[in-house]
Amino acid sequence: MNVEESLPKKITGFYAWILMALGIFTYDMYAIRTQKFETMSTALWNSLAHPFKSAPLIVIWLTVTHHLFGNSKARNSYKQSASIILAKRK
C-alpha cells in the first residue's frame, strides 16, 4: 500500500477562498447600504493615512503577500498548478 493512499484526502482550500470572498462582499454590501461601517477598502486607505495604524497594516500586508507569493512552497505549488491546467487544455 502506498503511503499517499493511506492518508485521508485533503479538502481543497478553494472553498475557503470562496467563503472569504463572500464574507468580504457581504460585509462591504452591508457597510454600503447601512452607511454605519467603513468598507474594507476605505478602512485600508484610512489606516494607511493614519500615522500609527499604517506601520502595523504594512507589516500585515507584507506578511500575507509573502505567505501567498514569496515562499518556495507557494512558488512550487503555483508551478505545479499551472502545469496541470496547461496539460488539461491540450
N, C-alpha and C positions, 0 to 999 in steps of 0.2 A: 504494500500500500504506500502510495506517495504521501509525503508529509503535507503537501498542499490539499490533498483530498481529505485528510483528517481534520483540517482546520474548518471552523464554521465560516460560511460565506459572508463576506463583508457587505454591508448595506452601503450603497453609493452615497457620497456626500452631495450629490446633485439635489437631493430633496432638502437638505439643509440650506443650500443656496436659494432654492425656491421659497422656502419658509422665511428666510431672512429678507429677501426682496419683497415678499408680500407684507411682512411686518413693517418695513420701511415705507412702502407705498401706502399702507393703511394709516400709519401714523401721520405721514405727510398730508394725506387727504383730510384726515380729521383736523389737523392743525390749520389747514387752509380754510376748511368750512366753518370751523368754530371761531377762528382768529384768537384762540386762547393760548396757543402754543406756537413756538417757532418751528418752522420746518427744519429738517435735518441740514439742508444746505445753508439756510440762514444762520443756524446755530454754529455751523462750521466757520462761516465767514466772520461772524461776530466774535467768535473765540479767537480767530487769527488776528483780529484787530485789537484785542484786549492785551494790555501789557503783561499780565500774569498768566492768563489762560493759554496764550499762544505757545509757550515753550512745552508744556505737557502735551498739548494737542499735536505738535510737530513730532515729538518723540513717539507718541502712539501711532501716528500716521506712518512714520518711517519704519517702526517695528512691524506693523501689519503688512506694509509693502514688502519688506524684506522676507517676512514669513511666506507671503504668497508667491513672490517672484525671485527673491535673491538667494535662496539656499539651494545647494546642489540637488537635494532630494526633489524639490519642486521643479527644477530645470529638467531633471531626468524624467519626471512624470509628464511634463509638457511635451518633451520629445517623443515619449512613448505614445501618448495620446494622439499626437499629430500623425505619427506613422500609422497608427491603427485607422484613423479617419481617412488618411490618404489611401491606404490599402483597400478600404471599403468602397472608395469612389471608383477604383479601377474595374 
